[in-house]
Amino acid sequence: MGTREYLLDKAKREGLESKSYEFVNNLLKQTDFDDSRISVLAGVPVDFVRKVRESSGRK
């Protein structure tokens, strides 16, 4: 993989992670779902949901 391809791939992954973060954060704010349920709905690992929860100050 060349530099250009690497950078494009990295930008795509960061964009997807940003959208996933936003979606998970919205689910945390607007529902009472547990981390496991949010993980399934958002298609992300439970650890990702926990990190979003911690960074948003939610318990």
PDBQT receptor file of N, H, CA, C and O in Angstrom, charges set to zero:
ATOM      1  N   MET A   1       0.849  -1.172   0.000  1.00  0.00    +0.000 N 
ATOM      2  CA  MET A   1       0.000   0.000   0.000  1.00  0.00    +0.000 C 
ATOM      3  C   MET A   1       0.895   1.235   0.000  1.00  0.00    +0.000 C 
ATOM      4  O   MET A   1       1.794   1.364   0.830  1.00  0.00    +0.000 OA
ATOM      5  N   GLY A   2       0.640   2.123  -0.925  1.00  0.00    +0.000 N 
ATOM      6  H   GLY A   2      -0.091   2.018  -1.599  1.00  0.00    +0.000 HD
ATOM      7  CA  GLY A   2       1.412   3.346  -1.028  1.00  0.00    +0.000 C 
ATOM      8  C   GLY A   2       0.935   4.389  -0.030  1.00  0.00    +0.000 C 
ATOM      9  O   GLY A   2      -0.080   4.209   0.643  1.00  0.00    +0.000 OA
ATOM     10  N   THR A   3       1.672   5.465   0.051  1.00  0.00    +0.000 N 
ATOM     11  H   THR A   3       2.497   5.611  -0.496  1.00  0.00    +0.000 HD
ATOM     12  CA  THR A   3       1.359   6.541   0.990  1.00  0.00    +0.000 C 
ATOM     13  C   THR A   3      -0.034   7.113   0.743  1.00  0.00    +0.000 C 
ATOM     14  O   THR A   3      -0.803   7.335   1.679  1.00  0.00    +0.000 OA
ATOM     15  N   ARG A   4      -0.343   7.343  -0.518  1.00  0.00    +0.000 N 
ATOM     16  H   ARG A   4       0.281   7.162  -1.278  1.00  0.00    +0.000 HD
ATOM     17  CA  ARG A   4      -1.649   7.922  -0.859  1.00  0.00    +0.000 C 
ATOM     18  C   ARG A   4      -2.780   7.006  -0.409  1.00  0.00    +0.000 C 
ATOM     19  O   ARG A   4      -3.748   7.460   0.200  1.00  0.00    +0.000 OA
ATOM     20  N   GLU A   5      -2.658   5.729  -0.706  1.00  0.00    +0.000 N 
ATOM     21  H   GLU A   5      -1.872   5.359  -1.201  1.00  0.00    +0.000 HD
ATOM     22  CA  GLU A   5      -3.688   4.770  -0.325  1.00  0.00    +0.000 C 
ATOM     23  C   GLU A   5      -3.813   4.671   1.199  1.00  0.00    +0.000 C 
ATOM     24  O   GLU A   5      -4.913   4.582   1.743  1.00  0.00    +0.000 OA
ATOM     25  N   TYR A   6      -2.668   4.690   1.864  1.00  0.00    +0.000 N 
ATOM     26  H   TYR A   6      -1.775   4.762   1.422  1.00  0.00    +0.000 HD
ATOM     27  CA  TYR A   6      -2.660   4.634   3.325  1.00  0.00    +0.000 C 
ATOM     28  C   TYR A   6      -3.411   5.823   3.907  1.00  0.00    +0.000 C 
ATOM     29  O   TYR A   6      -4.247   5.655   4.794  1.00  0.00    +0.000 OA
ATOM     30  N   LEU A   7      -3.120   7.018   3.416  1.00  0.00    +0.000 N 
ATOM     31  H   LEU A   7      -2.440   7.154   2.695  1.00  0.00    +0.000 HD
ATOM     32  CA  LEU A   7      -3.763   8.227   3.930  1.00  0.00    +0.000 C 
ATOM     33  C   LEU A   7      -5.262   8.237   3.645  1.00  0.00    +0.000 C 
ATOM     34  O   LEU A   7      -6.052   8.657   4.490  1.00  0.00    +0.000 OA
ATOM     35  N   LEU A   8      -5.650   7.783   2.470  1.00  0.00    +0.000 N 
ATOM     36  H   LEU A   8      -5.007   7.442   1.784  1.00  0.00    +0.000 HD
ATOM     37  CA  LEU A   8      -7.072   7.714   2.148  1.00  0.00    +0.000 C 
ATOM     38  C   LEU A   8      -7.791   6.710   3.049  1.00  0.00    +0.000 C 
ATOM     39  O   LEU A   8      -8.894   6.975   3.527  1.00  0.00    +0.000 OA
ATOM     40  N   ASP A   9      -7.171   5.578   3.271  1.00  0.00    +0.000 N 
ATOM     41  H   ASP A   9      -6.275   5.363   2.883  1.00  0.00    +0.000 HD
ATOM     42  CA  ASP A   9      -7.743   4.561   4.150  1.00  0.00    +0.000 C 
ATOM     43  C   ASP A   9      -7.864   5.078   5.579  1.00  0.00    +0.000 C 
ATOM     44  O   ASP A   9      -8.878   4.860   6.243  1.00  0.00    +0.000 OA
ATOM     45  N   LYS A  10      -6.837   5.754   6.040  1.00  0.00    +0.000 N 
ATOM     46  H   LYS A  10      -6.013   5.931   5.501  1.00  0.00    +0.000 HD
ATOM     47  CA  LYS A  10      -6.836   6.310   7.396  1.00  0.00    +0.000 C 
ATOM     48  C   LYS A  10      -7.948   7.350   7.549  1.00  0.00    +0.000 C 
ATOM     49  O   LYS A  10      -8.661   7.347   8.553  1.00  0.00    +0.000 OA
ATOM     50  N   ALA A  11      -8.101   8.225   6.578  1.00  0.00    +0.000 N 
ATOM     51  H   ALA A  11      -7.522   8.228   5.762  1.00  0.00    +0.000 HD
ATOM     52  CA  ALA A  11      -9.148   9.245   6.623  1.00  0.00    +0.000 C 
ATOM     53  C   ALA A  11     -10.534   8.594   6.641  1.00  0.00    +0.000 C 
ATOM     54  O   ALA A  11     -11.429   9.045   7.356  1.00  0.00    +0.000 OA
ATOM     55  N   LYS A  12     -10.699   7.554   5.866  1.00  0.00    +0.000 N 
ATOM     56  H   LYS A  12      -9.973   7.188   5.285  1.00  0.00    +0.000 HD
ATOM     57  CA  LYS A  12     -11.978   6.844   5.828  1.00  0.00    +0.000 C 
ATOM     58  C   LYS A  12     -12.289   6.215   7.183  1.00  0.00    +0.000 C 
ATOM     59  O   LYS A  12     -13.412   6.312   7.678  1.00  0.00    +0.000 OA
ATOM     60  N   ARG A  13     -11.285   5.568   7.779  1.00  0.00    +0.000 N 
ATOM     61  H   ARG A  13     -10.373   5.489   7.376  1.00  0.00    +0.000 HD
ATOM     62  CA  ARG A  13     -11.491   4.946   9.089  1.00  0.00    +0.000 C 
ATOM     63  C   ARG A  13     -11.819   5.983  10.152  1.00  0.00    +0.000 C 
ATOM     64  O   ARG A  13     -12.699   5.765  10.984  1.00  0.00    +0.000 OA
ATOM     65  N   GLU A  14     -11.119   7.108  10.127  1.00  0.00    +0.000 N 
ATOM     66  H   GLU A  14     -10.404   7.285   9.451  1.00  0.00    +0.000 HD
ATOM     67  CA  GLU A  14     -11.380   8.166  11.103  1.00  0.00    +0.000 C 
ATOM     68  C   GLU A  14     -12.772   8.740  10.925  1.00  0.00    +0.000 C 
ATOM     69  O   GLU A  14     -13.444   9.053  11.908  1.00  0.00    +0.000 OA
ATOM     70  N   GLY A  15     -13.209   8.882   9.690  1.00  0.00    +0.000 N 
ATOM     71  H   GLY A  15     -12.663   8.628   8.892  1.00  0.00    +0.000 HD
ATOM     72  CA  GLY A  15     -14.557   9.362   9.429  1.00  0.00    +0.000 C 
ATOM     73  C   GLY A  15     -15.606   8.402   9.946  1.00  0.00    +0.000 C 
ATOM     74  O   GLY A  15     -16.609   8.819  10.526  1.00  0.00    +0.000 OA
ATOM     75  N   LEU A  16     -15.375   7.114   9.735  1.00  0.00    +0.000 N 
ATOM     76  H   LEU A  16     -14.561   6.776   9.264  1.00  0.00    +0.000 HD
ATOM     77  CA  LEU A  16     -16.312   6.108  10.231  1.00  0.00    +0.000 C 
ATOM     78  C   LEU A  16     -16.333   6.084  11.751  1.00  0.00    +0.000 C 
ATOM     79  O   LEU A  16     -17.393   5.949  12.363  1.00  0.00    +0.000 OA
ATOM     80  N   GLU A  17     -15.156   6.217  12.358  1.00  0.00    +0.000 N 
ATOM     81  H   GLU A  17     -14.295   6.328  11.861  1.00  0.00    +0.000 HD
ATOM     82  CA  GLU A  17     -15.094   6.221  13.820  1.00  0.00    +0.000 C 
ATOM     83  C   GLU A  17     -15.815   7.439  14.383  1.00  0.00    +0.000 C 
ATOM     84  O   GLU A  17     -16.507   7.346  15.397  1.00  0.00    +0.000 OA
ATOM     85  N   SER A  18     -15.652   8.569  13.728  1.00  0.00    +0.000 N 
ATOM     86  H   SER A  18     -15.090   8.645  12.904  1.00  0.00    +0.000 HD
ATOM     87  CA  SER A  18     -16.322   9.793  14.163  1.00  0.00    +0.000 C 
ATOM     88  C   SER A  18     -17.840   9.635  14.088  1.00  0.00    +0.000 C 
ATOM     89  O   SER A  18     -18.550  10.040  15.008  1.00  0.00    +0.000 OA
ATOM     90  N   LYS A  19     -18.334   9.059  13.015  1.00  0.00    +0.000 N 
ATOM     91  H   LYS A  19     -17.757   8.730  12.267  1.00  0.00    +0.000 HD
ATOM     92  CA  LYS A  19     -19.780   8.838  12.859  1.00  0.00    +0.000 C 
ATOM     93  C   LYS A  19     -20.272   7.822  13.899  1.00  0.00    +0.000 C 
ATOM     94  O   LYS A  19     -21.353   7.986  14.465  1.00  0.00    +0.000 OA
ATOM     95  N   SER A  20     -19.483   6.780  14.146  1.00  0.00    +0.000 N 
ATOM     96  H   SER A  20     -18.605   6.647  13.687  1.00  0.00    +0.000 HD
ATOM     97  CA  SER A  20     -19.855   5.783  15.155  1.00  0.00    +0.000 C 
ATOM     98  C   SER A  20     -19.908   6.423  16.532  1.00  0.00    +0.000 C 
ATOM     99  O   SER A  20     -20.822   6.153  17.312  1.00  0.00    +0.000 OA
ATOM    100  N   TYR A  21     -18.927   7.275  16.835  1.00  0.00    +0.000 N 
ATOM    101  H   TYR A  21     -18.185   7.495  16.202  1.00  0.00    +0.000 HD
ATOM    102  CA  TYR A  21     -18.892   7.971  18.121  1.00  0.00    +0.000 C 
ATOM    103  C   TYR A  21     -20.157   8.809  18.291  1.00  0.00    +0.000 C 
ATOM    104  O   TYR A  21     -20.797   8.777  19.342  1.00  0.00    +0.000 OA
ATOM    105  N   GLU A  22     -20.505   9.552  17.257  1.00  0.00    +0.000 N 
ATOM    106  H   GLU A  22     -19.985   9.579  16.404  1.00  0.00    +0.000 HD
ATOM    107  CA  GLU A  22     -21.692  10.401  17.285  1.00  0.00    +0.000 C 
ATOM    108  C   GLU A  22     -22.955   9.576  17.520  1.00  0.00    +0.000 C 
ATOM    109  O   GLU A  22     -23.796   9.932  18.346  1.00  0.00    +0.000 OA
ATOM    110  N   PHE A  23     -23.076   8.479  16.793  1.00  0.00    +0.000 N 
ATOM    111  H   PHE A  23     -22.393   8.190  16.122  1.00  0.00    +0.000 HD
ATOM    112  CA  PHE A  23     -24.254   7.618  16.905  1.00  0.00    +0.000 C 
ATOM    113  C   PHE A  23     -24.353   7.009  18.302  1.00  0.00    +0.000 C 
ATOM    114  O   PHE A  23     -25.421   7.021  18.914  1.00  0.00    +0.000 OA
ATOM    115  N   VAL A  24     -23.239   6.479  18.802  1.00  0.00    +0.000 N 
ATOM    116  H   VAL A  24     -22.372   6.470  18.305  1.00  0.00    +0.000 HD
ATOM    117  CA  VAL A  24     -23.226   5.881  20.140  1.00  0.00    +0.000 C 
ATOM    118  C   VAL A  24     -23.562   6.939  21.183  1.00  0.00    +0.000 C 
ATOM    119  O   VAL A  24     -24.347   6.680  22.095  1.00  0.00    +0.000 OA
ATOM    120  N   ASN A  25     -22.984   8.113  21.061  1.00  0.00    +0.000 N 
ATOM    121  H   ASN A  25     -22.346   8.324  20.320  1.00  0.00    +0.000 HD
ATOM    122  CA  ASN A  25     -23.244   9.185  22.014  1.00  0.00    +0.000 C 
ATOM    123  C   ASN A  25     -24.729   9.557  22.013  1.00  0.00    +0.000 C 
ATOM    124  O   ASN A  25     -25.315   9.776  23.073  1.00  0.00    +0.000 OA
ATOM    125  N   ASN A  26     -25.334   9.627  20.831  1.00  0.00    +0.000 N 
ATOM    126  H   ASN A  26     -24.857   9.449  19.969  1.00  0.00    +0.000 HD
ATOM    127  CA  ASN A  26     -26.767   9.922  20.749  1.00  0.00    +0.000 C 
ATOM    128  C   ASN A  26     -27.604   8.830  21.399  1.00  0.00    +0.000 C 
ATOM    129  O   ASN A  26     -28.578   9.126  22.091  1.00  0.00    +0.000 OA
ATOM    130  N   LEU A  27     -27.237   7.578  21.185  1.00  0.00    +0.000 N 
ATOM    131  H   LEU A  27     -26.447   7.337  20.623  1.00  0.00    +0.000 HD
ATOM    132  CA  LEU A  27     -27.969   6.479  21.821  1.00  0.00    +0.000 C 
ATOM    133  C   LEU A  27     -27.843   6.549  23.343  1.00  0.00    +0.000 C 
ATOM    134  O   LEU A  27     -28.804   6.285  24.065  1.00  0.00    +0.000 OA
ATOM    135  N   LEU A  28     -26.662   6.904  23.819  1.00  0.00    +0.000 N 
ATOM    136  H   LEU A  28     -25.881   7.119  23.232  1.00  0.00    +0.000 HD
ATOM    137  CA  LEU A  28     -26.471   7.034  25.265  1.00  0.00    +0.000 C 
ATOM    138  C   LEU A  28     -27.334   8.156  25.838  1.00  0.00    +0.000 C 
ATOM    139  O   LEU A  28     -27.901   8.021  26.922  1.00  0.00    +0.000 OA
ATOM    140  N   LYS A  29     -27.428   9.253  25.109  1.00  0.00    +0.000 N 
ATOM    141  H   LYS A  29     -26.968   9.363  24.229  1.00  0.00    +0.000 HD
ATOM    142  CA  LYS A  29     -28.215  10.399  25.577  1.00  0.00    +0.000 C 
ATOM    143  C   LYS A  29     -29.718  10.133  25.529  1.00  0.00    +0.000 C 
ATOM    144  O   LYS A  29     -30.451  10.539  26.431  1.00  0.00    +0.000 OA
ATOM    145  N   GLN A  30     -30.174   9.453  24.482  1.00  0.00    +0.000 N 
ATOM    146  H   GLN A  30     -29.579   9.123  23.749  1.00  0.00    +0.000 HD
ATOM    147  CA  GLN A  30     -31.603   9.395  24.210  1.00  0.00    +0.000 C 
ATOM    148  C   GLN A  30     -32.285   8.079  24.573  1.00  0.00    +0.000 C 
ATOM    149  O   GLN A  30     -33.502   7.951  24.432  1.00  0.00    +0.000 OA
ATOM    150  N   THR A  31     -31.513   7.106  25.038  1.00  0.00    +0.000 N 
ATOM    151  H   THR A  31     -30.526   7.210  25.152  1.00  0.00    +0.000 HD
ATOM    152  CA  THR A  31     -32.118   5.828  25.413  1.00  0.00    +0.000 C 
ATOM    153  C   THR A  31     -31.586   5.387  26.765  1.00  0.00    +0.000 C 
ATOM    154  O   THR A  31     -30.664   5.992  27.313  1.00  0.00    +0.000 OA
ATOM    155  N   ASP A  32     -32.166   4.347  27.283  1.00  0.00    +0.000 N 
ATOM    156  H   ASP A  32     -32.914   3.855  26.837  1.00  0.00    +0.000 HD
ATOM    157  CA  ASP A  32     -31.644   3.742  28.506  1.00  0.00    +0.000 C 
ATOM    158  C   ASP A  32     -31.069   2.353  28.217  1.00  0.00    +0.000 C 
ATOM    159  O   ASP A  32     -30.987   1.503  29.104  1.00  0.00    +0.000 OA
ATOM    160  N   PHE A  33     -30.668   2.137  26.943  1.00  0.00    +0.000 N 
ATOM    161  H   PHE A  33     -30.734   2.828  26.222  1.00  0.00    +0.000 HD
ATOM    162  CA  PHE A  33     -30.074   0.862  26.553  1.00  0.00    +0.000 C 
ATOM    163  C   PHE A  33     -28.751   0.650  27.272  1.00  0.00    +0.000 C 
ATOM    164  O   PHE A  33     -28.027   1.601  27.567  1.00  0.00    +0.000 OA
ATOM    165  N   ASP A  34     -28.446  -0.622  27.551  1.00  0.00    +0.000 N 
ATOM    166  H   ASP A  34     -29.033  -1.394  27.311  1.00  0.00    +0.000 HD
ATOM    167  CA  ASP A  34     -27.145  -0.917  28.146  1.00  0.00    +0.000 C 
ATOM    168  C   ASP A  34     -26.067  -0.943  27.057  1.00  0.00    +0.000 C 
ATOM    169  O   ASP A  34     -26.368  -0.905  25.864  1.00  0.00    +0.000 OA
ATOM    170  N   ASP A  35     -24.820  -1.008  27.491  1.00  0.00    +0.000 N 
ATOM    171  H   ASP A  35     -24.575  -1.038  28.460  1.00  0.00    +0.000 HD
ATOM    172  CA  ASP A  35     -23.687  -0.948  26.557  1.00  0.00    +0.000 C 
ATOM    173  C   ASP A  35     -23.733  -2.057  25.512  1.00  0.00    +0.000 C 
ATOM    174  O   ASP A  35     -23.384  -1.839  24.352  1.00  0.00    +0.000 OA
ATOM    175  N   SER A  36     -24.158  -3.227  25.920  1.00  0.00    +0.000 N 
ATOM    176  H   SER A  36     -24.441  -3.404  26.862  1.00  0.00    +0.000 HD
ATOM    177  CA  SER A  36     -24.215  -4.363  25.002  1.00  0.00    +0.000 C 
ATOM    178  C   SER A  36     -25.226  -4.108  23.882  1.00  0.00    +0.000 C 
ATOM    179  O   SER A  36     -24.938  -4.379  22.717  1.00  0.00    +0.000 OA
ATOM    180  N   ARG A  37     -26.385  -3.599  24.222  1.00  0.00    +0.000 N 
ATOM    181  H   ARG A  37     -26.619  -3.379  25.170  1.00  0.00    +0.000 HD
ATOM    182  CA  ARG A  37     -27.433  -3.320  23.224  1.00  0.00    +0.000 C 
ATOM    183  C   ARG A  37     -26.972  -2.223  22.261  1.00  0.00    +0.000 C 
ATOM    184  O   ARG A  37     -27.171  -2.333  21.051  1.00  0.00    +0.000 OA
ATOM    185  N   ILE A  38     -26.360  -1.176  22.794  1.00  0.00    +0.000 N 
ATOM    186  H   ILE A  38     -26.197  -1.087  23.777  1.00  0.00    +0.000 HD
ATOM    187  CA  ILE A  38     -25.864  -0.084  21.959  1.00  0.00    +0.000 C 
ATOM    188  C   ILE A  38     -24.772  -0.600  21.025  1.00  0.00    +0.000 C 
ATOM    189  O   ILE A  38     -24.707  -0.205  19.860  1.00  0.00    +0.000 OA
ATOM    190  N   SER A  39     -23.930  -1.468  21.531  1.00  0.00    +0.000 N 
ATOM    191  H   SER A  39     -23.983  -1.788  22.477  1.00  0.00    +0.000 HD
ATOM    192  CA  SER A  39     -22.869  -2.063  20.721  1.00  0.00    +0.000 C 
ATOM    193  C   SER A  39     -23.447  -2.780  19.503  1.00  0.00    +0.000 C 
ATOM    194  O   SER A  39     -22.946  -2.623  18.389  1.00  0.00    +0.000 OA
ATOM    195  N   VAL A  40     -24.489  -3.558  19.716  1.00  0.00    +0.000 N 
ATOM    196  H   VAL A  40     -24.896  -3.685  20.620  1.00  0.00    +0.000 HD
ATOM    197  CA  VAL A  40     -25.133  -4.288  18.619  1.00  0.00    +0.000 C 
ATOM    198  C   VAL A  40     -25.768  -3.323  17.626  1.00  0.00    +0.000 C 
ATOM    199  O   VAL A  40     -25.591  -3.472  16.417  1.00  0.00    +0.000 OA
ATOM    200  N   LEU A  41     -26.500  -2.341  18.124  1.00  0.00    +0.000 N 
ATOM    201  H   LEU A  41     -26.643  -2.220  19.107  1.00  0.00    +0.000 HD
ATOM    202  CA  LEU A  41     -27.190  -1.389  17.249  1.00  0.00    +0.000 C 
ATOM    203  C   LEU A  41     -26.220  -0.557  16.418  1.00  0.00    +0.000 C 
ATOM    204  O   LEU A  41     -26.472  -0.281  15.245  1.00  0.00    +0.000 OA
ATOM    205  N   ALA A  42     -25.102  -0.157  17.038  1.00  0.00    +0.000 N 
ATOM    206  H   ALA A  42     -24.898  -0.380  17.991  1.00  0.00    +0.000 HD
ATOM    207  CA  ALA A  42     -24.132   0.704  16.351  1.00  0.00    +0.000 C 
ATOM    208  C   ALA A  42     -23.102  -0.086  15.560  1.00  0.00    +0.000 C 
ATOM    209  O   ALA A  42     -22.389   0.480  14.732  1.00  0.00    +0.000 OA
ATOM    210  N   GLY A  43     -23.017  -1.392  15.807  1.00  0.00    +0.000 N 
ATOM    211  H   GLY A  43     -23.596  -1.852  16.480  1.00  0.00    +0.000 HD
ATOM    212  CA  GLY A  43     -22.033  -2.212  15.092  1.00  0.00    +0.000 C 
ATOM    213  C   GLY A  43     -20.605  -1.926  15.509  1.00  0.00    +0.000 C 
ATOM    214  O   GLY A  43     -19.685  -1.939  14.691  1.00  0.00    +0.000 OA
ATOM    215  N   VAL A  44     -20.437  -1.665  16.807  1.00  0.00    +0.000 N 
ATOM    216  H   VAL A  44     -21.184  -1.655  17.471  1.00  0.00    +0.000 HD
ATOM    217  CA  VAL A  44     -19.106  -1.370  17.348  1.00  0.00    +0.000 C 
ATOM    218  C   VAL A  44     -18.869  -2.267  18.566  1.00  0.00    +0.000 C 
ATOM    219  O   VAL A  44     -19.819  -2.798  19.141  1.00  0.00    +0.000 OA
ATOM    220  N   PRO A  45     -17.610  -2.434  18.957  1.00  0.00    +0.000 N 
ATOM    221  CA  PRO A  45     -17.326  -3.240  20.149  1.00  0.00    +0.000 C 
ATOM    222  C   PRO A  45     -17.860  -2.578  21.431  1.00  0.00    +0.000 C 
ATOM    223  O   PRO A  45     -17.976  -1.354  21.502  1.00  0.00    +0.000 OA
ATOM    224  N   VAL A  46     -18.177  -3.388  22.425  1.00  0.00    +0.000 N 
ATOM    225  H   VAL A  46     -18.083  -4.382  22.367  1.00  0.00    +0.000 HD
ATOM    226  CA  VAL A  46     -18.659  -2.879  23.715  1.00  0.00    +0.000 C 
ATOM    227  C   VAL A  46     -17.625  -1.928  24.318  1.00  0.00    +0.000 C 
ATOM    228  O   VAL A  46     -17.994  -0.929  24.935  1.00  0.00    +0.000 OA
ATOM    229  N   ASP A  47     -16.343  -2.224  24.149  1.00  0.00    +0.000 N 
ATOM    230  H   ASP A  47     -16.042  -3.036  23.648  1.00  0.00    +0.000 HD
ATOM    231  CA  ASP A  47     -15.294  -1.342  24.688  1.00  0.00    +0.000 C 
ATOM    232  C   ASP A  47     -15.387   0.063  24.097  1.00  0.00    +0.000 C 
ATOM    233  O   ASP A  47     -15.131   1.047  24.792  1.00  0.00    +0.000 OA
ATOM    234  N   PHE A  48     -15.748   0.159  22.831  1.00  0.00    +0.000 N 
ATOM    235  H   PHE A  48     -15.955  -0.640  22.267  1.00  0.00    +0.000 HD
ATOM    236  CA  PHE A  48     -15.918   1.461  22.183  1.00  0.00    +0.000 C 
ATOM    237  C   PHE A  48     -17.061   2.226  22.857  1.00  0.00    +0.000 C 
ATOM    238  O   PHE A  48     -16.937   3.420  23.129  1.00  0.00    +0.000 OA
ATOM    239  N   VAL A  49     -18.167   1.536  23.122  1.00  0.00    +0.000 N 
ATOM    240  H   VAL A  49     -18.267   0.566  22.901  1.00  0.00    +0.000 HD
ATOM    241  CA  VAL A  49     -19.316   2.170  23.795  1.00  0.00    +0.000 C 
ATOM    242  C   VAL A  49     -18.900   2.655  25.172  1.00  0.00    +0.000 C 
ATOM    243  O   VAL A  49     -19.266   3.759  25.574  1.00  0.00    +0.000 OA
ATOM    244  N   ARG A  50     -18.145   1.853  25.894  1.00  0.00    +0.000 N 
ATOM    245  H   ARG A  50     -17.847   0.956  25.567  1.00  0.00    +0.000 HD
ATOM    246  CA  ARG A  50     -17.691   2.240  27.243  1.00  0.00    +0.000 C 
ATOM    247  C   ARG A  50     -16.801   3.472  27.190  1.00  0.00    +0.000 C 
ATOM    248  O   ARG A  50     -16.901   4.353  28.044  1.00  0.00    +0.000 OA
ATOM    249  N   LYS A  51     -15.929   3.537  26.189  1.00  0.00    +0.000 N 
ATOM    250  H   LYS A  51     -15.847   2.821  25.495  1.00  0.00    +0.000 HD
ATOM    251  CA  LYS A  51     -15.056   4.711  26.050  1.00  0.00    +0.000 C 
ATOM    252  C   LYS A  51     -15.869   5.965  25.758  1.00  0.00    +0.000 C 
ATOM    253  O   LYS A  51     -15.577   7.036  26.291  1.00  0.00    +0.000 OA
ATOM    254  N   VAL A  52     -16.892   5.835  24.908  1.00  0.00    +0.000 N 
ATOM    255  H   VAL A  52     -17.129   4.965  24.475  1.00  0.00    +0.000 HD
ATOM    256  CA  VAL A  52     -17.756   6.986  24.604  1.00  0.00    +0.000 C 
ATOM    257  C   VAL A  52     -18.503   7.401  25.872  1.00  0.00    +0.000 C 
ATOM    258  O   VAL A  52     -18.610   8.589  26.176  1.00  0.00    +0.000 OA
ATOM    259  N   ARG A  53     -19.013   6.423  26.601  1.00  0.00    +0.000 N 
ATOM    260  H   ARG A  53     -18.926   5.458  26.353  1.00  0.00    +0.000 HD
ATOM    261  CA  ARG A  53     -19.740   6.716  27.850  1.00  0.00    +0.000 C 
ATOM    262  C   ARG A  53     -18.829   7.456  28.834  1.00  0.00    +0.000 C 
ATOM    263  O   ARG A  53     -19.240   8.450  29.433  1.00  0.00    +0.000 OA
ATOM    264  N   GLU A  54     -17.618   6.983  28.999  1.00  0.00    +0.000 N 
ATOM    265  H   GLU A  54     -17.285   6.175  28.513  1.00  0.00    +0.000 HD
ATOM    266  CA  GLU A  54     -16.680   7.618  29.921  1.00  0.00    +0.000 C 
ATOM    267  C   GLU A  54     -16.308   9.026  29.471  1.00  0.00    +0.000 C 
ATOM    268  O   GLU A  54     -16.222   9.942  30.289  1.00  0.00    +0.000 OA
ATOM    269  N   SER A  55     -16.088   9.196  28.177  1.00  0.00    +0.000 N 
ATOM    270  H   SER A  55     -16.158   8.452  27.513  1.00  0.00    +0.000 HD
ATOM    271  CA  SER A  55     -15.671  10.505  27.673  1.00  0.00    +0.000 C 
ATOM    272  C   SER A  55     -16.803  11.529  27.739  1.00  0.00    +0.000 C 
ATOM    273  O   SER A  55     -16.555  12.734  27.771  1.00  0.00    +0.000 OA
ATOM    274  N   SER A  56     -18.051  11.042  27.759  1.00  0.00    +0.000 N 
ATOM    275  H   SER A  56     -18.252  10.063  27.732  1.00  0.00    +0.000 HD
ATOM    276  CA  SER A  56     -19.182  11.966  27.832  1.00  0.00    +0.000 C 
ATOM    277  C   SER A  56     -19.636  12.197  29.272  1.00  0.00    +0.000 C 
ATOM    278  O   SER A  56     -20.571  12.957  29.525  1.00  0.00    +0.000 OA
ATOM    279  N   GLY A  57     -18.963  11.531  30.210  1.00  0.00    +0.000 N 
ATOM    280  H   GLY A  57     -18.204  10.913  30.004  1.00  0.00    +0.000 HD
ATOM    281  CA  GLY A  57     -19.274  11.710  31.625  1.00  0.00    +0.000 C 
ATOM    282  C   GLY A  57     -20.528  10.986  32.074  1.00  0.00    +0.000 C 
ATOM    283  O   GLY A  57     -21.094  11.312  33.118  1.00  0.00    +0.000 OA
ATOM    284  N   ARG A  58     -20.965  10.013  31.303  1.00  0.00    +0.000 N 
ATOM    285  H   ARG A  58     -20.506   9.748  30.455  1.00  0.00    +0.000 HD
ATOM    286  CA  ARG A  58     -22.168   9.250  31.662  1.00  0.00    +0.000 C 
ATOM    287  C   ARG A  58     -21.751   7.982  32.411  1.00  0.00    +0.000 C 
ATOM    288  O   ARG A  58     -20.706   7.395  32.131  1.00  0.00    +0.000 OA
ATOM    289  N   LYS A  59     -22.578   7.576  33.355  1.00  0.00    +0.000 N 
ATOM    290  H   LYS A  59     -23.428   8.052  33.582  1.00  0.00    +0.000 HD
ATOM    291  CA  LYS A  59     -22.292   6.373  34.131  1.00  0.00    +0.000 C 
ATOM    292  C   LYS A  59     -23.225   5.266  33.737  1.00  0.00    +0.000 C 
ATOM    293  O   LYS A  59     -23.141   4.166  34.282  1.00  0.00    +0.000 OA
TER     294      LYS A  59
